[in-house]
């Protein structure tokens, strides 16, 4: 699996705190063109959100995040999807090629 995500540090520094605020404790994976090497600076960023128990993320949290992303200084579209609402075939496709943007709380690194 690739370890690279085509996302500038500047945009990552805007995005990560927003994700942690609106969907705390949720694991976030990036997939699509910004992971598979076929992106350009204006490519959208595809994210899938995975709740700790893979349950549905509350509608209001998703709506708040989407609204914040639209109003942010990020100059490209950020698509956020809830893992629990995607078909199994899409899970398999994402699992083969993704980058973990925000790890789950159970994936804590040692000192």
N, C-alpha and C positions, 0 to 999 in steps of 0.2 A: 504494500500500500504506500502511496506517495506520502512524504512527510512535509511537502511544501504546499503553502496556500498563497496564491497570488493576491495578497492584500497588504497594503502599506501599513507601516507601524502607526502612522497618523490616523488612518481609518480604523485600525484595530483598537487604538486607544479611545476612540469614540464609541465603537460598537460593544466592546466587552463590558464596560460598566453599565451600559444600557441593558444588556442581556441579564446581567447579575441583579439589576434592580427590578426589572419587570417579571423575570422568570427565575427567581432565586432557587438554587438547588437543582436546576435542570441542566442536564448534559446537552451540549450543543455541538453538532457535527456540521462541517461544511462539505459540500459535494458539488458535482457539476464542473463546469468549465474552469472555474478558478482553482480546482484541484487537479483536473486531468491534463492541464497544460495547454488548453485551447482557448485561453481567455485573453482579453486586452483590457486596458485601463477602464473602459466603460462597460465591461461585462457585468451582468447582474451577479449577485452573490446568493447562492442557494444554501439555506440552513435548515436543518431538521432538529427539532427540539425533542428530547427524550426525558420524560419525567422519571424519577427514581424507580418507580414500579411499572413504568411504561404505560401508565394510565393517561387518560385524556387531560390535557392542560386546560384549566378553566378559560372559558371564552373571554372574560374580561381581562385576564392577563395577556392573552394573545392580542386582543384588540388594542390594549394600551401599548404593547410593544410595537405593533404595526404602525400605530399612529406616531409614536416617538421616532421610529425609523423614517417615516415620511417627512417629518419635520426636522430631521437631523441635517448636519452638514455633510453627510456622506453623499457624494455626487453620482451614485449609481443605485439601481434598485436592489433592495435586499428582500428576498423571498423567504419567509419563514413558514415552515410546515410542522404540524404536530405528528410525530411518529405514529401515535396510536390511530390516526385517521388515514394513514397511507396503506395501500394494498401490500400484501406479503411480497409480491414480485418486485415492488419498488424497494422494500426493505433489503432484499437480496442484492439489488443493483447498488444501492447506497453502501451497504456493508463491504462490498468489494473495493470501493474506491472513495474514501473519505478522509478528512483530517479532523481530529477532535480540537475544536476551538476552545470549549470550556469543558473540562472533565467532570465526571460525576463526583459527588462527595465521597463515594466509596473508593475512588481511584487516587487517594491521597499518596503523594510521593513521600519517601523517607527523607530525613535530614541530609 
